Amino acid sequence: MKTLKLRLKRFLKSEEGPTAVEYAIMLAMIVLVCLLAIQAVGTNTSVKFQEAADGLT
């Protein structure tokens, strides 16, 4: 357990720690934007298919 704590402290003190956190935050933001875009496109597509189905009946 001590080695894990020591490794974590070294990681956070080094320049790589903050850089990794920044990349993780950017990745999370990109994923969030993608999910929101997919949701919007899916909703619009669903509405269009429903309109097409209503037009056929």
Distance bins in CASP14 RR format, pairs under 12 A and 6 or more apart:
PFRMAT RR
TARGET T0000
AUTHOR 0000-0000-0000
RMODE 2
METHOD distances of the structure
MODEL  1
1 7 0 0 0 0 0 1 0 0 0 0 0
1 8 0 0 0 0 0 1 0 0 0 0 0
2 8 0 0 0 0 0 1 0 0 0 0 0
2 9 0 0 0 0 0 1 0 0 0 0 0
3 9 0 0 0 0 0 1 0 0 0 0 0
3 10 0 0 0 0 0 1 0 0 0 0 0
4 10 0 0 0 0 0 1 0 0 0 0 0
4 11 0 0 0 0 0 1 0 0 0 0 0
5 11 0 0 0 0 0 1 0 0 0 0 0
5 12 0 0 0 0 0 1 0 0 0 0 0
6 12 0 0 0 0 0 1 0 0 0 0 0
6 13 0 0 0 0 0 1 0 0 0 0 0
7 13 0 0 0 0 0 1 0 0 0 0 0
7 14 0 0 0 0 0 1 0 0 0 0 0
7 16 0 0 0 0 0 1 0 0 0 0 0
7 17 0 0 0 0 0 1 0 0 0 0 0
8 14 0 0 0 0 0 1 0 0 0 0 0
8 17 0 0 0 0 1 0 0 0 0 0 0
9 17 0 0 0 0 0 1 0 0 0 0 0
10 16 0 0 0 0 1 0 0 0 0 0 0
10 17 0 0 0 0 1 0 0 0 0 0 0
11 17 1 0 1 0 0 0 0 0 0 0 0
11 18 0 0 0 0 0 1 0 0 0 0 0
11 19 0 0 0 0 0 1 0 0 0 0 0
11 20 0 0 0 0 1 0 0 0 0 0 0
11 21 0 0 0 0 0 1 0 0 0 0 0
12 18 0 0 0 0 1 0 0 0 0 0 0
12 19 0 0 0 0 0 1 0 0 0 0 0
12 20 0 0 0 0 1 0 0 0 0 0 0
12 21 0 0 0 0 1 0 0 0 0 0 0
14 20 0 0 0 0 1 0 0 0 0 0 0
14 21 0 0 0 0 0 1 0 0 0 0 0
15 21 0 0 0 0 0 1 0 0 0 0 0
15 22 0 0 0 0 0 1 0 0 0 0 0
16 22 0 0 0 0 0 1 0 0 0 0 0
16 23 0 0 0 0 0 1 0 0 0 0 0
17 23 0 0 0 0 1 0 0 0 0 0 0
17 24 0 0 0 0 1 0 0 0 0 0 0
18 24 0 0 0 0 0 1 0 0 0 0 0
18 25 0 0 0 0 0 1 0 0 0 0 0
19 25 0 0 0 0 0 1 0 0 0 0 0
19 26 0 0 0 0 0 1 0 0 0 0 0
20 26 0 0 0 0 0 1 0 0 0 0 0
20 27 0 0 0 0 0 1 0 0 0 0 0
21 27 0 0 0 0 0 1 0 0 0 0 0
21 28 0 0 0 0 0 1 0 0 0 0 0
22 28 0 0 0 0 0 1 0 0 0 0 0
22 29 0 0 0 0 0 1 0 0 0 0 0
23 29 0 0 0 0 0 1 0 0 0 0 0
23 30 0 0 0 0 0 1 0 0 0 0 0
24 30 0 0 0 0 0 1 0 0 0 0 0
24 31 0 0 0 0 0 1 0 0 0 0 0
25 31 0 0 0 0 0 1 0 0 0 0 0
25 32 0 0 0 0 0 1 0 0 0 0 0
26 32 0 0 0 0 0 1 0 0 0 0 0
26 33 0 0 0 0 0 1 0 0 0 0 0
27 33 0 0 0 0 0 1 0 0 0 0 0
27 34 0 0 0 0 0 1 0 0 0 0 0
28 34 0 0 0 0 0 1 0 0 0 0 0
28 35 0 0 0 0 0 1 0 0 0 0 0
29 35 0 0 0 0 0 1 0 0 0 0 0
29 36 0 0 0 0 0 1 0 0 0 0 0
30 36 0 0 0 0 0 1 0 0 0 0 0
30 37 0 0 0 0 0 1 0 0 0 0 0
31 37 0 0 0 0 0 1 0 0 0 0 0
31 38 0 0 0 0 0 1 0 0 0 0 0
32 38 0 0 0 0 0 1 0 0 0 0 0
32 39 0 0 0 0 0 1 0 0 0 0 0
33 39 0 0 0 0 0 1 0 0 0 0 0
33 40 0 0 0 0 0 1 0 0 0 0 0
34 40 0 0 0 0 0 1 0 0 0 0 0
34 41 0 0 0 0 0 1 0 0 0 0 0
35 41 0 0 0 0 0 1 0 0 0 0 0
35 42 0 0 0 0 0 1 0 0 0 0 0
36 42 0 0 0 0 0 1 0 0 0 0 0
36 43 0 0 0 0 0 1 0 0 0 0 0
37 43 0 0 0 0 0 1 0 0 0 0 0
37 44 0 0 0 0 0 1 0 0 0 0 0
38 44 0 0 0 0 0 1 0 0 0 0 0
38 45 0 0 0 0 0 1 0 0 0 0 0
39 45 0 0 0 0 0 1 0 0 0 0 0
39 46 0 0 0 0 0 1 0 0 0 0 0
40 46 0 0 0 0 0 1 0 0 0 0 0
40 47 0 0 0 0 0 1 0 0 0 0 0
41 47 0 0 0 0 0 1 0 0 0 0 0
41 48 0 0 0 0 0 1 0 0 0 0 0
42 48 0 0 0 0 1 0 0 0 0 0 0
42 49 0 0 0 0 1 0 0 0 0 0 0
42 50 0 0 0 0 0 1 0 0 0 0 0
43 49 0 0 0 0 0 1 0 0 0 0 0
43 50 0 0 0 0 0 1 0 0 0 0 0
44 50 0 0 0 0 0 1 0 0 0 0 0
44 51 0 0 0 0 0 1 0 0 0 0 0
45 51 0 0 0 0 0 1 0 0 0 0 0
45 52 0 0 0 0 0 1 0 0 0 0 0
46 52 0 0 0 0 0 1 0 0 0 0 0
46 53 0 0 0 0 0 1 0 0 0 0 0
47 53 0 0 0 0 0 1 0 0 0 0 0
47 54 0 0 0 0 0 1 0 0 0 0 0
48 54 0 0 0 0 0 1 0 0 0 0 0
48 55 0 0 0 0 0 1 0 0 0 0 0
49 55 0 0 0 0 0 1 0 0 0 0 0
49 56 0 0 0 0 0 1 0 0 0 0 0
50 56 0 0 0 0 0 1 0 0 0 0 0
50 57 0 0 0 0 0 1 0 0 0 0 0
51 57 0 0 0 0 0 1 0 0 0 0 0
END
